[in-house]
């Protein structure tokens, strides 16, 4: 498959953690994982409440979204959904999306982890890994992300890495208004990050993926 759809060969590795393009086995594991719970029942970190419903309904929401994302891999628009894997176990997903990247050199990150793996430092590591792919692998110049104001863990990771706050949106969340904080990280700030934010990272399959994405 790698020769026909090269992004399937993407791998980002650091220590015992790997981000990889999801095959059907990873996708099935991710869907079942989501059905077990992604966040506390009284929280909602997502604009679209796809985590509400029975375990089967949540799993099917994941499958439907991921199948759609697979088709988005062109120079004009791409959505790279990478499984977060440790010791052969899928822990969650790390997303990198862009539109008109050849012009803007900017991409957005998003992610989620299984509730059991929160608070272990995985969120920071996987964000650093996807940023390494963006800046070092794809020659990006700007990374953006956002999180609801009450999502302490996501905002904590973002601020720890050195993003700058970039405005506030008011969005509808389950029928109520909620503040969403926007952030930006430019290449100069990324290059100046301290040693503790510089894990060893290995990229695999980047050249072939660059060709598919027009880079």
C-alpha positions as CSV (number, residue, x, y, z in Angstrom):
1,X,0.0,0.0,0.0
2,X,2.9,2.4,0.8
3,X,3.7,2.8,-2.9
4,X,0.1,3.7,-3.8
5,X,-0.7,5.8,-0.7
6,X,2.6,6.8,0.8
7,X,1.3,8.4,3.9
8,X,0.5,4.9,5.2
9,X,4.2,4.5,5.8
10,X,4.5,7.4,8.2
11,X,6.1,6.7,11.6
12,X,7.3,9.1,14.3
13,X,9.3,7.4,17.1
14,X,10.6,8.6,20.4
15,X,11.7,6.2,23.2
16,X,8.9,3.8,23.8
17,X,6.3,5.9,22.0
18,X,5.3,5.7,18.3
19,X,2.9,7.7,16.2
20,X,1.9,5.8,13.1
21,X,-0.6,5.9,10.3
22,X,-3.4,3.7,11.3
23,X,-4.0,0.4,9.5
24,X,-7.3,-1.5,10.0
25,X,-6.1,-3.2,13.1
26,X,-5.0,0.1,14.8
27,X,-8.3,1.7,13.8
28,X,-10.4,-1.1,15.3
29,X,-8.3,-0.9,18.5
30,X,-8.8,2.9,18.6
31,X,-12.5,2.6,18.1
32,X,-12.9,0.1,20.9
33,X,-10.7,2.3,23.1
34,X,-12.9,5.3,22.6
35,X,-15.9,3.2,23.6
36,X,-14.2,2.6,27.0
37,X,-14.1,6.3,27.7
38,X,-12.0,9.3,26.6
39,X,-12.9,11.8,29.4
40,X,-14.8,12.2,32.6
41,X,-18.6,11.9,32.1
42,X,-19.2,15.5,33.3
43,X,-16.6,17.0,30.8
44,X,-16.8,17.6,27.1
45,X,-13.4,18.6,25.4
46,X,-14.8,18.4,21.9
47,X,-17.0,20.8,19.8
48,X,-18.8,17.8,18.3
49,X,-19.9,15.6,21.2
50,X,-18.9,12.3,19.5
51,X,-18.1,10.7,22.9
52,X,-21.7,10.7,24.0
53,X,-23.7,7.5,23.5
54,X,-23.3,3.8,24.0
55,X,-19.8,2.3,23.6
56,X,-20.9,0.9,20.3
57,X,-22.2,4.3,19.1
58,X,-18.9,6.0,20.2
59,X,-16.8,3.4,18.4
60,X,-18.8,3.8,15.2
61,X,-18.3,7.5,15.4
62,X,-14.6,7.0,15.5
63,X,-14.7,4.6,12.6
64,X,-16.8,7.0,10.4
65,X,-14.5,10.0,11.2
66,X,-11.3,8.1,10.6
67,X,-12.5,6.5,7.3
68,X,-13.2,10.0,6.1
69,X,-9.9,11.3,7.2
70,X,-8.0,8.6,5.2
71,X,-9.2,10.2,1.9
72,X,-7.8,13.6,2.8
73,X,-4.2,13.5,1.7
74,X,-3.5,15.8,-1.2
75,X,-1.4,19.0,-1.6
76,X,-4.5,21.1,-1.3
77,X,-5.8,19.6,2.0
78,X,-4.6,16.8,4.3
79,X,-5.6,15.2,7.6
80,X,-3.0,12.9,9.0
81,X,-4.5,10.8,11.8
82,X,-1.7,8.8,13.6
83,X,-2.3,6.2,16.3
84,X,-0.4,6.8,19.5
85,X,1.2,3.4,20.3
86,X,3.3,2.2,23.3
87,X,4.4,-1.4,23.7
88,X,2.1,-2.4,20.9
89,X,-1.0,-0.9,22.6
90,X,-3.0,1.9,21.0
91,X,-3.4,4.7,23.5
92,X,-5.2,7.4,21.4
93,X,-4.7,9.4,18.3
94,X,-2.6,12.5,17.3
95,X,-3.9,14.6,14.4
96,X,-2.2,17.0,12.0
97,X,-4.3,18.8,9.5
98,X,-3.6,21.5,6.9
99,X,-5.3,23.4,4.1
100,X,-3.2,25.1,1.4
101,X,0.0,24.1,3.3
102,X,2.2,24.9,0.3
103,X,1.1,28.6,0.7
104,X,0.7,28.9,4.5
105,X,3.2,26.4,5.9
106,X,0.7,26.2,8.8
107,X,-1.0,23.1,10.3
108,X,-3.3,22.4,13.2
109,X,-2.9,19.7,15.8
110,X,-5.5,17.8,17.7
111,X,-5.5,14.7,19.8
112,X,-7.2,12.5,22.4
113,X,-6.0,9.8,24.8
114,X,-7.8,7.0,26.5
115,X,-8.8,8.1,30.0
116,X,-6.6,5.5,31.6
117,X,-3.5,7.1,30.1
118,X,-4.1,10.6,31.2
119,X,-1.6,12.2,33.6
120,X,1.4,10.1,32.5
121,X,3.2,12.7,30.4
122,X,2.1,11.0,27.1
123,X,0.2,14.1,26.0
124,X,3.3,16.3,26.0
125,X,5.5,13.7,24.3
126,X,3.1,13.0,21.5
127,X,2.6,16.7,20.9
128,X,6.4,17.3,20.7
129,X,6.6,14.3,18.3
130,X,3.9,15.6,15.9
131,X,5.5,19.1,16.0
132,X,8.8,17.5,15.1
133,X,7.1,16.0,12.0
134,X,5.6,19.3,11.1
135,X,8.7,21.5,11.6
136,X,11.5,19.1,10.8
137,X,9.8,16.7,8.4
138,X,7.5,19.0,6.5
139,X,9.4,22.3,6.8
140,X,6.4,23.9,8.5
141,X,6.6,27.5,9.8
142,X,3.5,27.7,12.1
143,X,1.5,25.3,14.3
144,X,-1.9,26.1,15.7
145,X,-4.1,24.4,18.2
146,X,-7.1,25.2,20.5
147,X,-8.9,23.9,23.5
148,X,-11.9,24.8,25.6
149,X,-10.9,27.0,28.6
150,X,-11.9,24.3,31.1
151,X,-9.7,21.6,29.5
152,X,-6.9,22.0,31.9
153,X,-4.7,19.1,30.6
154,X,-4.7,20.2,27.0
155,X,-4.1,23.8,27.8
156,X,-1.3,22.8,30.2
157,X,0.5,20.8,27.5
158,X,0.1,23.7,25.0
159,X,1.5,26.3,27.4
160,X,4.3,24.0,28.6
161,X,5.6,23.7,25.0
162,X,5.7,27.4,24.5
163,X,2.7,28.3,22.4
164,X,1.4,31.9,22.4
165,X,-2.2,32.7,23.1
166,X,-3.9,33.8,19.9
167,X,-7.5,34.8,20.7
168,X,-10.7,33.4,22.2
169,X,-13.7,31.9,20.3
170,X,-17.1,31.4,21.8
171,X,-18.5,28.2,20.5
172,X,-21.7,26.2,21.1
173,X,-20.9,23.1,23.2
174,X,-23.8,20.8,23.9
175,X,-26.3,23.7,23.7
176,X,-24.3,26.1,25.8
177,X,-21.7,28.8,25.0
178,X,-18.1,27.9,25.9
179,X,-14.8,29.7,25.5
180,X,-12.3,28.0,23.2
181,X,-8.7,29.3,23.5
182,X,-6.6,29.5,20.4
183,X,-2.8,29.2,20.4
184,X,0.1,29.5,17.8
185,X,3.7,28.3,17.8
186,X,6.0,29.7,15.2
187,X,9.2,28.2,13.9
188,X,11.5,30.6,15.8
189,X,9.9,29.6,19.1
190,X,10.2,25.9,18.2
191,X,13.8,26.3,17.4
192,X,14.5,28.1,20.7
193,X,12.8,25.6,23.0
194,X,14.8,24.4,26.0
195,X,16.6,21.0,26.2
196,X,13.8,19.3,28.2
197,X,11.5,19.8,25.2
198,X,13.9,18.2,22.8
199,X,13.4,14.4,22.9
200,X,15.2,12.3,20.4
201,X,12.8,11.7,17.5
202,X,13.1,9.4,14.5
203,X,11.0,10.0,11.4
204,X,10.2,7.1,9.0
205,X,8.5,7.4,5.6
206,X,8.6,11.2,5.4
207,X,10.1,11.5,1.9
208,X,7.4,9.4,0.3
209,X,4.7,11.3,2.3
210,X,6.2,14.6,1.2
211,X,5.8,13.5,-2.4
212,X,2.1,12.7,-1.9
213,X,1.5,16.0,-0.2
214,X,3.3,18.0,-2.8
215,X,6.2,19.0,-0.7
